[in-house]
Amino acid sequence: MSECLSIISDDFIITVVRQKYQVGVKDSHVLAGNTGVLRCDVPTQAKEYVSITSWVQDSAFNIYPAPESE
């Protein structure tokens, strides 16, 4: 069952439907010593509302994205 939320103002109405979706990283191959790029695969309907904060490996190791200024 979905739950709907909305924000109403004089100019516009935004409606959000809560639903589950899967986010993941596609497999890619990198040679040892080279840079690996992790590209997060987010469903189109969720991209506007999702920001990636880290990737977790084996529930213990966090990989954080580089700041955008780098």
Secondary structure, DSSP 4 states (H G I P E B T S, - for coil): --EEEEEE-SS-EEEEEE-----EE------TTSPP---EE--GGGGGG-----EEETTTEEE-PPPTT-
